[in-house]
């Protein structure tokens, strides 16, 4: 008797999918953290006009009651 496991075409396809998933997961882990900041970083308006005037001072905060 042979101890070899009978592998179907579906088994081989599942193994290939798993290998592909593992390769993608490994690439994702290796590329983190990315060198470029995300495009949605908050705190800046890239489309704001640049002004040579200094910013206006803010009104003082009102005291809490």
DOFI-518298 format. One line per field, with one value per residue (C-alpha): residue number from 1; residue in one letter; chain; z, y, x. Coordinates in Angstrom, 1 decimal, m for minus. Layout:
DOFI-518298
i	(NUM | ...) $
aa	(a | ...) $
ch	(A | ...) $
w	(Z | ...) $
v	(Y | ...) $
u	(X | ...) $
//
This chain:
DOFI-518298
i	(1 | 2 | 3 | 4 | 5 | 6 | 7 | 8 | 9 | 10 | 11 | 12 | 13 | 14 | 15 | 16 | 17 | 18 | 19 | 20 | 21 | 22 | 23 | 24 | 25 | 26 | 27 | 28 | 29 | 30 | 31 | 32 | 33 | 34 | 35 | 36 | 37 | 38 | 39 | 40 | 41 | 42 | 43 | 44 | 45 | 46 | 47 | 48 | 49 | 50 | 51 | 52 | 53 | 54 | 55 | 56 | 57 | 58 | 59 | 60 | 61 | 62 | 63 | 64 | 65) $
aa	(x | x | x | x | x | x | x | x | x | x | x | x | x | x | x | x | x | x | x | x | x | x | x | x | x | x | x | x | x | x | x | x | x | x | x | x | x | x | x | x | x | x | x | x | x | x | x | x | x | x | x | x | x | x | x | x | x | x | x | x | x | x | x | x | x) $
ch	(A | A | A | A | A | A | A | A | A | A | A | A | A | A | A | A | A | A | A | A | A | A | A | A | A | A | A | A | A | A | A | A | A | A | A | A | A | A | A | A | A | A | A | A | A | A | A | A | A | A | A | A | A | A | A | A | A | A | A | A | A | A | A | A | A) $
w	(0.0 | m0.7 | 1.9 | m0.7 | m0.3 | m3.3 | m4.2 | m6.3 | m8.7 | m6.2 | m3.4 | m5.6 | m6.5 | m2.8 | m2.1 | m4.9 | m3.5 | 0.0 | m1.3 | m3.2 | m0.1 | 2.0 | m0.5 | m0.5 | 3.3 | 3.5 | 1.0 | 3.0 | 6.3 | 4.7 | 3.2 | 6.4 | 7.4 | 3.9 | 3.1 | 1.7 | 4.0 | 3.1 | 0.7 | 3.2 | 5.9 | 8.0 | 9.0 | 5.6 | 2.8 | m0.3 | m2.3 | 0.0 | m1.4 | m0.1 | 1.4 | 2.2 | 5.0 | 8.5 | 10.1 | 12.0 | 15.8 | 17.3 | 19.7 | 23.3 | 24.6 | 26.8 | 30.4 | 31.4 | 34.0) $
v	(0.0 | 3.5 | 6.2 | 9.0 | 11.2 | 11.5 | 15.2 | 16.4 | 19.4 | 21.3 | 20.6 | 22.0 | 25.1 | 25.7 | 25.4 | 27.9 | 30.4 | 30.0 | 30.6 | 33.7 | 35.0 | 34.4 | 36.2 | 39.2 | 39.3 | 39.0 | 41.9 | 44.0 | 43.4 | 44.1 | 47.4 | 48.9 | 51.6 | 53.1 | 55.8 | 58.1 | 59.7 | 58.8 | 61.2 | 62.1 | 63.5 | 66.0 | 69.5 | 71.0 | 72.4 | 71.9 | 74.2 | 77.1 | 80.3 | 81.3 | 84.8 | 87.1 | 88.7 | 87.5 | 85.6 | 87.7 | 87.2 | 85.2 | 86.7 | 85.6 | 82.6 | 83.4 | 82.1 | 79.1 | 79.6) $
u	(0.0 | 1.1 | 1.2 | 0.9 | m2.1 | m4.3 | m4.6 | m7.4 | m7.2 | m9.4 | m6.8 | m4.0 | m6.1 | m6.7 | m3.0 | m2.2 | m4.7 | m3.3 | 0.2 | m0.9 | m2.6 | 0.5 | 2.7 | 0.4 | 0.3 | 4.1 | 4.6 | 2.1 | 4.0 | 7.4 | 6.2 | 4.8 | 5.3 | 5.2 | 7.7 | 5.0 | 2.3 | m1.3 | m2.9 | m5.6 | m3.3 | m5.2 | m4.2 | m3.3 | m5.2 | m3.1 | m5.4 | m5.3 | m3.9 | m0.5 | m0.6 | 2.3 | 0.3 | 0.8 | m2.1 | m4.6 | m4.4 | m7.2 | m9.7 | m8.9 | m10.8 | m13.7 | m13.3 | m15.4 | m18.1) $
//
